[in-house]
Amino acid sequence: MFQTAHWEELFRQGYTIVSGAIGEDRLRAAQATARALNDGHPDGGWERTKNELWREIRHCPHPDFLAITTGVLHPLSLEILETVRPDDRIQLASTLPGFSTAGGIGRNFHIDGGKGPSLAVFNVLFGVALTAVGSDTAGGFHVLPGSHEQFAAAFRSQPVDAPVHWGDVKLATQRALLPAARMVVPRLQPGDIVVAHGFLAHGTSANTSAVRRDMIFQRRVAEPLLDSAMRPAFMRDPWMFFRRRPHRRPESAHSHVP
């Protein structure tokens, strides 16, 4: 399922797309469940926010979603990582027509993991499209290609002989990247899977279309990272526990963020 071309894209731009891995029956069942949950908003576990044209259920273990995460995402994660925690929470996120953003970046430009001294790091973020994303303004999952390397460079430059507040480093790097950031909206068909490194910055684009965008997301983490003592090593070597590693390049080729 995860081919050489996928690895090359993941290394180079921080994300890739796997298509055709979800069977029609599983996809249709998940689409129907997403429609039913949206029809029942705000009940059913939806988070309440000021702007509910972007909405989410942070933990949504519906059987139709579990059929995808256990039957497709888990085997896929085992092709990418040496070991994998057997499950993780499933998020349903929807972007409704009329959703807008304050600027060109989109909603909540960030990498996951929190803001504390120790980030809740993970290896891979999966996003499964339940509806099509055919334009930059269809409410799609926004990514900043190459930002995984820039965050990695910032994390790697931290001292090893003194405490590091990783959340402060993360936020400072986000602020440094923001002025020149040019986010990309991957084009997706229903059933396509976005595979993103955990250090890839992302957000949500505006939705000027006439249809709602539905996606389910799930993080995947290698078993050694369940031990918080392993997190600093991963911060400095973000391809730890992957089945393949990118070819090393001269240090001058890396993008460093002050």
Buried (B, 14 or more C-beta within 10 A) or exposed (E): EBEEEBBEBBBBBBBBBBEEBBBEEBBBBBBEBBBEBBEEBEEBBBEEEEEBBBBBBEEBEBEBBBBBBEEBBBEBBBBBBEEBBEBBEBBBBBBBBEBBBEEEBBBEBEBBBEEEEBBBBBBBBBBBBBBBBEBBBBBBBBBBBBBBBBBBBBBEEBEEEEEBBBBEBBEBBBEBBEEEBEBBBBBBEBBBBBBBBBBBBBBBBBBBBEEBBBBBBBBBBBBBBEEEEBBBEBBBEBBBBBEBEEEEEEEEEEEEBE
